[in-house]
Amino acid sequence: MRIRVSGRWPLIGWLSLLPLALAAQAAGPVPRAAAPGRYWVSFADKAGVAFDPAAYFSPAARARRQRQGLPAYEATDLPVRPDYLGRLRAGSDTITLVSRWFNAAACRATPAQAVALRQLPGVVRVVPWPETAAPAALAARPTAATPPLGRRNEVSANDYLLARQQTAV
């Protein structure tokens, strides 16, 4: 049994698409929206932020702070105000990093969104955070070989020396 396919139907289908292709080419390129970039957004203050150092710091950290004569907490320990982060989340594509110490956040936003972010209450500064690739020297750097399974738990004299230097008071 032989199935016969007419050659004119595929040709008619392709020819019907020709006017659409010509119209799209005559209209020119479609303008693309600006791609989101990374921005560093600095906030004004941390006023009114609830913070419980006993819940945030471990007992060892609280003891260390007391031993070193440090206060129970400092302004840099306070979290970024949730209302600032909520406005940033609503006005940008995504938040990628929040820094308590700098009272700032990194986000992805279009240039138009970045302009709007500058107008938000509590925002001090919005600056582009350039995206750079890792230098070739870092990418090509060899990594340390993993020791064989039997030797992973051995600790050398240098390991002990390093640990003593790091924990010396």
C-alpha positions in Angstrom: 0.0 0.0 0.0 1.3 3.4 -1.0 0.4 6.7 0.7 0.5 9.6 -1.7 1.3 13.1 -0.3 0.6 16.0 -2.4 3.5 18.4 -2.7 1.4 21.5 -3.0 0.0 21.6 0.7 3.4 22.2 2.4 4.3 24.7 -0.3 1.0 26.6 0.4 1.8 26.6 4.1 5.2 28.1 3.6 4.0 30.7 1.2 1.3 31.8 3.6 4.0 32.6 6.2 5.9 34.8 3.7 3.8 38.0 4.2 4.3 37.7 7.9 8.0 37.4 7.6 8.2 40.4 5.2 6.1 42.5 7.5 8.3 41.7 10.5 11.4 42.5 8.6 10.0 45.8 7.4 9.0 46.8 10.9 12.7 46.6 12.0 14.2 45.1 15.1 12.0 44.9 18.2 13.4 47.0 21.0 14.4 44.9 23.9 13.9 45.9 27.5 17.1 46.7 29.4 18.6 43.7 31.0 18.6 43.7 34.8 22.0 44.6 36.4 23.3 44.3 40.0 22.9 47.3 42.3 24.1 48.0 45.8 21.4 49.8 47.8 22.4 51.6 51.1 19.8 52.4 53.7 19.6 55.3 56.1 19.1 53.8 59.5 18.1 50.9 61.7 15.7 52.8 63.9 12.9 50.7 65.5 14.4 47.3 64.7 13.6 44.7 67.3 16.7 42.7 68.3 17.3 40.1 71.1 21.0 39.5 71.5 20.3 36.4 73.7 18.4 34.8 70.8 20.8 35.9 68.1 24.2 35.2 69.7 25.3 31.7 70.9 26.3 31.4 74.6 29.9 31.1 73.5 29.7 34.4 71.5 28.0 36.2 74.4 30.7 34.9 76.8 33.4 36.1 74.4 31.9 39.5 74.0 31.7 39.8 77.8 35.3 38.6 78.3 36.6 41.1 75.7 34.6 44.0 77.3 32.3 44.4 74.3 28.7 45.6 74.6 25.9 43.0 74.4 25.4 44.2 70.8 26.3 47.1 68.5 24.4 48.9 65.8 26.2 46.7 63.1 24.6 43.6 64.7 21.1 44.9 64.2 19.3 43.6 61.1 18.3 45.7 58.2 14.8 47.2 58.7 12.2 44.8 57.2 10.2 47.6 55.8 13.2 48.8 53.7 13.7 45.3 52.5 10.0 44.9 51.6 10.1 48.1 49.5 13.3 46.9 47.8 11.8 43.5 47.1 8.7 45.1 45.6 10.8 47.6 43.4 13.5 45.2 42.1 13.7 41.9 40.4 15.3 40.1 43.3 17.4 40.7 46.4 20.7 38.7 46.2 22.4 39.7 49.4 21.6 41.6 52.7 24.4 43.0 54.8 23.8 43.9 58.4 27.2 45.5 58.8 26.8 47.9 55.9 23.1 48.4 56.4 22.7 47.7 52.7 21.5 45.1 50.2 22.4 43.9 46.7 19.7 43.4 44.2 19.0 42.8 40.5 17.1 45.6 38.8 16.7 47.3 35.5 18.1 50.8 35.1 14.5 52.2 35.3 13.9 50.3 38.5 17.2 51.6 39.9 16.1 55.2 39.3 12.8 54.4 41.1 14.7 52.7 44.0 16.6 56.0 44.6 13.2 57.7 45.4 12.2 55.1 48.1 12.1 56.3 51.7 15.1 55.2 53.7 17.3 54.7 50.6 20.5 56.7 50.8 22.3 55.5 47.7 21.9 53.1 44.8 25.1 52.4 42.9 25.8 49.9 40.1 27.7 46.8 41.2 29.7 45.7 38.2 29.7 42.1 37.2 33.1 40.9 36.4 34.3 37.5 35.4 36.9 35.8 37.6 40.5 36.6 36.5 42.0 33.9 34.3 44.7 33.3 37.0 42.1 32.4 39.6 40.1 30.2 37.2 43.2 28.3 36.2 44.6 27.9 39.7 45.0 24.2 40.7 43.1 23.0 43.7 44.6 20.9 46.4 44.3 17.2 45.8 41.9 15.3 48.1 43.9 12.9 50.3 43.2 9.2 50.1 40.3 7.9 52.2 42.6 6.3 54.8 44.5 9.5 55.5 41.7 12.1 55.7 41.5 12.2 59.5 45.2 12.5 60.2 46.3 15.9 61.7 49.8 17.1 61.1 52.0 19.1 63.5 51.4 22.1 61.2 47.6 21.7 61.7 48.1 21.9 65.5 50.4 24.9 65.2 47.8 26.7 63.0 45.0 25.9 65.4 47.1 27.2 68.4 47.8 30.5 66.5 44.2 31.0 65.7 42.9 30.4 69.2 45.6 32.1 71.1 44.3 34.7 73.5 
